[in-house]
Amino acid sequence: MSPFSPLSRRAFLSTVALNALLARDSGGAPKHHHAPKAKRVIYLYMSGGPSHLETFDYKPKLDKLDGQPMPESFTKGQPIAQLQGAKLKVQGHLTKFKQHGKSGQWISDFLPYHAKFADDIAIVRSMVTDQINHDPAHTMMNTGTAISGRPSMGSWITYGLGSECEDLPGFVVMTSFAGRNPQPISQRMWGNGFLPGRFQGVEFNSTGDPVYYLRNPAGVSGAQQRALVDAVGELDRHRNATVKNPEVETRVQQYEMAFKMQASVPDLMDISKEPKDVLDLYGAKPGDGSFASNCLTARRLAERGVRFIQLYHRDWDHHGDLVKYMGVCCGATDRATWAILTDLKRRDMLKDTLIVWGGEFGRTPMFQGKGGPGRDHHIKGFSMWLAGGGVKGGIGYGGTDELGYASVDNVVHVRDLHATILHLLGLDHQKLSVKYQGLDMRLTGVEQARVVKDVLV
């Protein structure tokens, strides 16, 4: 065979790729581009699109124009999900707002526990995204693009930095639900895309067995399982000496991780071992599958060195009966969110743990009625907040117009959020790239993205 034949060239390139990936994931020091402020991320993902106009974005004029026609100057030619062709009326705030903390942050009465940590968070009130329906908007928020099959943020981060934990995945996902509409979350939101499979997020169940097939079958001892894992791994390595496929080594490492998880995960997920005062702090009950229990588990994951922890809470999609179901969702999440910040602070972990709170988009300033008053999907302006490692507390950044329709001051795109998160972890979003299909692929894509430095310490 000629040394320049396609087959030998393919084998050579596969070997180079395998060696590069193994070098990156060899368990050594993280590959920081600059000094990090945060070691890990806990992303509190409010799935469905919480209304910024009932949480963090107070607009007095919205109440003054309540019930009046929405000025066409705001909406003409603009994308609206389900209100196309409807007579658009202004919907005033459906709750009261007050200023809280020494910083005077405006926070709604739906979030009384958020009011307790107003001075710890940086509220970004000028978010925008490109996608107006849930699935593509989730994909955009998680992967930086609406194109399916790209690596998720957690996968990029664990690819770049690895994990500080040997017996748990570097990227863990948990979900919870409270309300009426448990919209599904596609697994590709924590997928690895074109990155090796070992960087994908691993979903832990909130109830029942935390991971499927974690327990050995009846009659199979730990020693027998160890011998099986070793034998399969050796066979795979022997085969890979010939085929040089990077995913073979991924498979070997996944077998090894699964074996280690058999011992580590049951103990991790048993929050009943926590002191009563800690359970009471969160309002968590072992085995209830709640957001509160997931938050407590997230703290336990963070303590063990898991790099990226993402908690999805579903049913923030309030097209109608917004007051009732905002009460349900905030009731399920508000206290636990305060608890995890409080708990991390007590353990001196908040200083190097980045907390992110928010959904895939916001809601319209216009009325939508299915049952009681509600709001439609909205991409032109919404709110999120950050806290912890490297983030200034007690500040608001950016702003929407007088009706909360469009971000007009210091606009922050989803890509800017991603660039900022990477920056806090010591990663340069322009340098964290992988060659794929002839392109240098990045979480922030080829479009311009900026680090939002004004919210950083």
C-alpha positions, 0 to 999 in steps of 0.5 A: 500500500502506498504511504499516501493512500487514502486509507493510510492517510485516514489512519494517520489522521485518526491517530493524531486526533486520538492522541490529541484528545487523550492528551486533553483529557489525560486528567492533568491540570485544566487548560486555562487561557487565563486565570479563572475566577470560577471553578464550576458552574451551577446553571438553574435553567428555568425552562419555558421562558419566565416572564421578565415583567413578573420577575426583574424588569419593572416598567411603571409605564406598562401599568399606565397603559394597561389594557390600551392598544400596544403602540404599533411602533414597537411591534410592526414587522416584529416576530411574535409567536402566537399573537400574529394578526391579533389585536395587541393590547398592553398587559400591565404587571401582574404583580407588585415590584419593590426595591430590595437590599442595599443595592435597591434591586427591583424584584417582584413579589413572586420572588420573596426569597430572591429579595433576600439575596438581591445584593449577591446577584447581577441581573442582566435585563437586556438579554436577546436571542434569535429563536422564538419557539421553545425547542430551537430557543433551548438549542440556542441557549444551550449550544450557541446555535439553533442547528441541532447536533452541536456540542452543548455548553457543558460539553465545551466546558468539560472538553476544555477543562476536564473534571476534578472528580474521578468517580462522577461525570464532569457534566451532570443534568437533573430535571424537575417539574411543577405546574401543568405543562411538563414540556419535554427537554431534548437530550441534545440540550446536553449532548456532546455533538461532534466532541467525543462522547465522554463529554456529553452530559449525564442525566441523573434521575430525581426519583428511583434509581439515579442512573439506569442499569446502575445496579449489578444484576442478581448474582453478579458481584463487584469483583465479577463486574470489575473483571468484566470491565477490565476484560472488555476494556482490554479487548477494545484497546487491542482492537483500537491498536488497529482501527485507531478510532477515538470513540473506542477510547471514549467507550473504554473510559465510559465503561470505567466511569460507569463502574466507579459510579456504581459506588459513588452515585447511590451515596451522592444521591442519598440526601437523607444523610444531610442534617435536618437543618440543611434539609429545612434550609432547602425545603427538600424531602429525600426522594421527592424529585423536587427542584429543592432536592435537586439544588441540594444534590447540586451542592453535593455534586459541586463539593465532589468536583463536578464541573458543570451542573445543570438543573432544568425546572419545567413549566414556565410557559405561561400563555394564560393563568400567569398569576396562578402558575407563576405562583406555582413555579416560583413557589417550587424554585424561589426558596431553593435558589436562595438556599443553594446560594446561602449554603454555598456561601456558608461553605466558602464555595460561592466565591468560586462557583458561578450560578446562572439563572434564566430561561430560553427567552422572555414574555411579551408586554402584550396580553394573551388570554387562555384562562387568566391573563398570560403572555406570549414568547418573546425574544427581543428582551428578557432577564437573567442573573449571575452570581458567585465566582467573579461576578459583582453582586447587587448590580443591574446591567442593561435595560429594555425600553419603557414597555419592556419590549426590546433591549435597548441599553447594553444589549446582551446576546446569548453568545455574549452570555456564553463568552462571559461564562467561559471567561469566568472559567478561564477560557477564551471563547475565541480560542476554545475551538475544534476543527470540524468539517474544515471549520474552527468551531466554537461555542460562540460561533463565527459571529461577534461575541463579547465578554460582559466585563461590567458585571465582573469583579 
